[in-house]
Amino acid sequence: MRIRINGLIIKNFLTQRTIVRTIASTPCSYSKMAPKTVFITGANRGIGLGIVRELLKNSEIETIIAGARSVENAVELQSLAKSDAARLHTIQFDASNDESIANSVKQVDQLVGARGLNLLINNAGVNLPYKTDDVPNRETILKCIDVNAVGALLTSQHFLPLLQRAASLSGDDQLSASRAAIINIGSDCSSQTLNITGFCNNTLVAYKMSKVAMLSFARSLVADFETLKVPVLVTTIHPGWVLTDMGGPDADITVEESASKIVNSIDRLNSTHHGGLFDRQLGVMPF
């Protein structure tokens, strides 16, 4: 098998790990500056919780709001909040519930105030097994798409006024996470170039569809933001195959390895990342 990615001919590579590692990073110049206010969804466990831990290590970030479907059951997240109550706040958030999303906007607004929201991280997601040769089940497919794509889009729309408020206060006209940005935690499964035999898992049909939809709406936001003159950066980051409940026991990397690289990449985001698909270290990934 031969495929071409970014001008490179790749032969006989059937696994996601081999293909993705062959893709080179795109160098860019940047000035490191952290966002002051951050809201992350799906922060009760896994990658979301790992990202919260890493964000707390950056003293330049003033306010971190972590959303979880059940704050009461998010024991580790609550423990983190108690250890840094001045900066970390937890709120109820369910990406599949419109009322929950609307209420979260009100709570975040109260916490960030006139500063607005610099960074929205759409991390909440589900991975429901579904194979091509399974008994057809519309509910399973729609659940994946609803949470992973529709929920993330609606969340982005609901929070756009807070993001624009933050952008309006910036003295810099460049796109960055310190000004205003939306980061979607996506997947290499959304890449049509990489969607070949042996790539990802044959149980991930519904999940793949949902992440393709997420990447599609991110691209659409970028096009629409250009027309509407909205100075909010939008990008999609693949966190890697991570040892979580969703990733399973055979995954490649730990939550800490993934989350630390993602958070280190946040300060480096600029206009070259607007609308793209990248790995956790901002290596370019094909569509």
C-alpha positions as CSV (number, residue, x, y, z in Angstrom):
1,M,0.0,0.0,0.0
2,R,1.3,3.5,-0.9
3,I,-0.2,6.8,0.2
4,R,1.1,10.3,-0.2
5,I,0.9,12.7,2.8
6,N,2.4,16.2,2.6
7,G,4.5,15.1,-0.4
8,L,5.9,12.0,1.3
9,I,5.4,8.5,-0.1
10,I,4.6,6.1,2.7
11,K,4.7,2.4,2.0
12,N,3.1,-0.5,3.8
13,F,2.2,1.4,6.9
14,L,-1.1,0.1,8.2
15,T,-1.2,1.3,11.8
16,Q,-2.2,4.8,13.0
17,R,0.9,5.1,15.1
18,T,3.3,4.5,12.2
19,I,1.5,6.9,9.8
20,V,1.0,9.7,12.2
21,R,4.6,9.6,13.4
22,T,5.8,10.0,9.8
23,I,4.1,13.4,9.4
24,A,6.5,16.2,10.1
25,S,5.7,19.2,12.2
26,T,5.3,22.6,10.6
27,P,7.8,25.1,12.2
28,C,6.4,28.6,13.0
29,S,7.4,31.6,15.0
30,Y,5.4,32.6,18.0
31,S,5.5,34.6,21.2
32,K,4.5,32.5,24.2
33,M,1.6,34.0,26.2
34,A,-0.9,32.0,28.2
35,P,-4.7,32.6,28.1
36,K,-6.0,34.2,31.2
37,T,-9.4,32.4,31.3
38,V,-10.1,28.8,30.2
39,F,-13.2,26.6,30.1
40,I,-12.8,22.9,29.4
41,T,-15.6,20.4,29.0
42,G,-15.4,16.7,30.0
43,A,-12.9,17.5,32.7
44,N,-14.0,14.8,35.2
45,R,-11.5,12.1,34.0
46,G,-9.1,11.0,31.3
47,I,-7.6,13.6,29.0
48,G,-9.8,16.4,30.3
49,L,-8.7,15.9,33.9
50,G,-5.1,15.6,32.7
51,I,-5.4,18.9,30.8
52,V,-6.8,20.6,34.0
53,R,-3.8,19.3,35.9
54,E,-1.4,20.8,33.3
55,L,-3.2,24.1,33.1
56,L,-2.9,24.5,36.9
57,K,0.9,24.4,36.5
58,N,0.9,27.6,34.5
59,S,0.6,30.5,37.0
60,E,-0.2,33.0,34.2
61,I,-3.7,31.4,33.8
62,E,-5.9,33.2,36.2
63,T,-9.2,31.3,35.9
64,I,-9.8,27.7,34.9
65,I,-13.4,26.4,34.7
66,A,-13.8,22.7,34.5
67,G,-17.1,21.2,33.2
68,A,-18.3,17.8,34.2
69,R,-21.7,16.0,33.8
70,S,-21.7,15.0,37.4
71,V,-19.5,17.3,39.6
72,E,-20.5,15.4,42.7
73,N,-18.9,12.2,41.3
74,A,-15.8,13.9,39.9
75,V,-13.8,13.1,43.0
76,E,-10.3,13.8,41.6
77,L,-11.5,17.0,40.0
78,Q,-13.0,18.2,43.2
79,S,-9.7,17.5,45.0
80,L,-7.9,19.6,42.5
81,A,-10.4,22.4,43.0
82,K,-9.8,22.4,46.7
83,S,-6.1,22.6,46.3
84,D,-6.4,25.7,44.2
85,A,-9.8,27.2,44.9
86,A,-8.8,30.7,43.8
87,R,-8.2,29.6,40.2
88,L,-10.1,26.3,39.5
89,H,-13.8,26.2,39.5
90,T,-16.1,23.3,38.7
91,I,-19.5,23.5,37.0
92,Q,-22.1,21.0,35.7
93,F,-21.9,20.6,32.0
94,D,-23.6,18.1,29.6
95,A,-22.8,18.5,25.9
96,S,-26.0,16.6,25.0
97,N,-28.3,18.9,27.0
98,D,-29.1,22.4,25.7
99,E,-30.2,23.7,29.1
100,S,-27.0,22.5,30.6
101,I,-24.9,24.3,28.0
102,A,-26.9,27.5,28.4
103,N,-26.5,27.4,32.2
104,S,-22.8,26.8,31.9
105,V,-22.4,30.0,29.8
106,K,-24.1,32.0,32.6
107,Q,-21.8,30.4,35.3
108,V,-18.6,31.0,33.2
109,D,-19.7,34.6,32.5
110,Q,-20.0,35.2,36.2
111,L,-16.5,33.8,36.8
112,V,-14.7,35.6,34.0
113,G,-16.6,38.9,34.1
114,A,-15.3,41.7,31.9
115,R,-12.3,39.7,30.9
116,G,-14.3,37.3,28.7
117,L,-13.2,33.8,27.8
118,N,-9.9,33.4,26.1
119,L,-10.0,29.7,25.5
120,L,-12.7,27.1,25.1
121,I,-11.6,23.5,25.0
122,N,-14.2,21.1,23.6
123,N,-13.1,17.9,25.2
124,A,-16.3,16.1,26.2
125,G,-16.9,13.0,24.2
126,V,-18.1,9.4,24.0
127,N,-16.8,6.4,22.2
128,L,-19.6,3.8,21.6
129,P,-18.5,0.6,19.9
130,Y,-20.2,0.1,16.5
131,K,-19.0,-2.1,13.6
132,T,-20.1,-2.2,10.0
133,D,-21.3,-5.8,10.5
134,D,-23.2,-5.0,13.7
135,V,-27.0,-5.2,13.9
136,P,-28.0,-1.7,12.6
137,N,-28.6,0.7,15.5
138,R,-29.4,4.3,14.7
139,E,-29.4,5.3,18.4
140,T,-25.7,4.4,18.9
141,I,-24.6,6.3,15.9
142,L,-26.6,9.4,16.7
143,K,-25.4,9.4,20.3
144,C,-21.8,9.6,19.2
145,I,-22.5,12.4,16.7
146,D,-24.7,14.3,19.1
147,V,-22.1,14.5,21.9
148,N,-18.9,14.6,19.9
149,A,-19.9,16.9,17.1
150,V,-23.3,18.6,17.6
151,G,-22.6,19.2,21.3
152,A,-19.2,20.7,20.6
153,L,-20.6,23.0,17.9
154,L,-23.5,24.2,20.0
155,T,-21.1,24.8,22.9
156,S,-18.9,26.9,20.6
157,Q,-21.9,28.9,19.4
158,H,-23.1,29.5,23.0
159,F,-19.7,30.7,24.2
160,L,-18.9,32.8,21.2
161,P,-20.0,36.1,22.8
162,L,-17.6,35.5,25.8
163,L,-14.8,34.7,23.4
164,Q,-15.5,37.8,21.3
165,R,-15.5,39.8,24.6
166,A,-12.0,38.6,25.4
167,A,-10.8,39.2,21.8
168,S,-12.0,42.8,21.9
169,L,-9.8,43.5,24.9
170,S,-6.6,42.3,23.2
171,G,-4.1,44.9,22.0
172,D,-2.9,42.3,19.5
173,D,-4.7,41.7,16.2
174,Q,-3.1,38.2,15.7
175,L,-5.0,35.0,16.3
176,S,-3.9,33.2,19.4
177,A,-5.1,31.3,22.5
178,S,-4.1,34.3,24.7
179,R,-6.6,36.4,22.7
180,A,-9.5,34.0,21.9
181,A,-9.6,30.4,20.7
182,I,-11.6,27.2,20.4
183,I,-9.6,24.0,20.6
184,N,-11.5,20.8,19.7
185,I,-10.0,17.6,21.0
186,G,-10.4,15.6,17.9
187,S,-9.0,12.4,16.5
188,D,-6.8,11.1,13.8
189,C,-9.8,9.0,12.9
190,S,-11.3,12.1,11.4
191,S,-8.6,12.1,8.6
192,Q,-10.0,10.7,5.4
193,T,-6.4,10.3,4.1
194,L,-5.6,8.0,7.0
195,N,-9.0,6.1,6.9
196,I,-7.5,3.1,5.3
197,T,-7.6,-0.7,6.0
198,G,-6.1,-1.4,9.4
199,F,-6.4,2.2,10.6
200,C,-8.1,2.8,13.9
201,N,-10.4,0.0,15.1
202,N,-13.2,-1.7,13.3
203,T,-15.5,-1.0,16.2
204,L,-15.1,2.8,15.8
205,V,-17.5,3.4,12.8
206,A,-19.8,5.7,14.8
207,Y,-16.9,7.4,16.5
208,K,-15.1,8.1,13.2
209,M,-18.2,9.6,11.8
210,S,-18.6,11.9,14.8
211,K,-15.0,13.1,14.6
212,V,-15.2,13.8,10.9
213,A,-18.3,15.9,11.6
214,M,-16.4,17.8,14.4
215,L,-13.5,18.6,12.0
216,S,-16.0,19.7,9.4
217,F,-17.7,22.2,11.6
218,A,-14.4,23.5,12.8
219,R,-13.5,24.2,9.1
220,S,-16.9,25.8,8.6
221,L,-16.4,28.1,11.6
222,V,-13.1,29.3,10.3
223,A,-14.7,30.2,6.9
224,D,-17.7,31.9,8.6
225,F,-15.5,33.8,11.1
226,E,-13.6,35.2,8.2
227,T,-16.8,36.5,6.6
228,L,-18.2,37.7,10.0
229,K,-14.9,39.3,11.1
230,V,-14.8,37.2,14.2
231,P,-11.1,37.1,15.5
232,V,-11.4,33.7,17.2
233,L,-8.9,31.0,16.4
234,V,-10.3,27.5,15.8
235,T,-8.2,24.4,15.6
236,T,-8.5,20.6,16.1
237,I,-5.9,18.6,18.0
238,H,-5.5,14.8,18.1
239,P,-4.3,13.9,21.6
240,G,-2.8,10.5,20.6
241,W,-3.9,7.0,21.5
242,V,-4.2,7.5,25.3
243,L,-4.5,5.1,28.2
244,T,-8.0,6.1,29.3
245,D,-11.3,4.4,29.7
246,M,-12.0,5.5,26.1
247,G,-8.6,4.6,24.7
248,G,-8.4,1.2,26.4
249,P,-5.5,-0.7,27.9
250,D,-3.5,-1.2,24.7
251,A,-3.0,2.5,24.0
252,D,0.4,4.1,23.4
253,I,0.8,6.9,25.9
254,T,-0.3,8.0,29.3
255,V,-2.8,10.8,30.1
256,E,0.1,12.9,31.4
257,E,2.2,12.5,28.2
258,S,-0.8,13.6,26.1
259,A,-2.1,16.4,28.3
260,S,1.3,17.9,28.9
261,K,2.0,18.1,25.1
262,I,-1.4,19.6,24.4
263,V,-1.1,22.3,27.0
264,N,2.5,23.1,25.9
265,S,1.1,23.6,22.4
266,I,-1.6,26.0,23.5
267,D,0.7,29.0,23.8
268,R,2.2,28.3,20.3
269,L,-1.1,28.5,18.4
270,N,-1.3,31.2,15.7
271,S,-3.0,31.8,12.4
272,T,-1.1,28.9,10.7
273,H,-3.2,26.5,12.9
274,H,-6.5,28.2,12.1
275,G,-8.9,25.4,10.8
276,G,-6.2,22.7,10.7
277,L,-5.9,19.2,12.2
278,F,-2.8,18.6,14.3
279,D,-1.2,16.1,16.6
280,R,-0.6,17.1,20.3
281,Q,2.7,18.7,19.4
282,L,1.2,20.6,16.5
283,G,2.5,18.3,13.8
284,V,0.4,18.7,10.7
285,M,-2.0,15.9,10.0
286,P,-3.8,15.3,6.7
287,F,-7.5,15.7,6.1
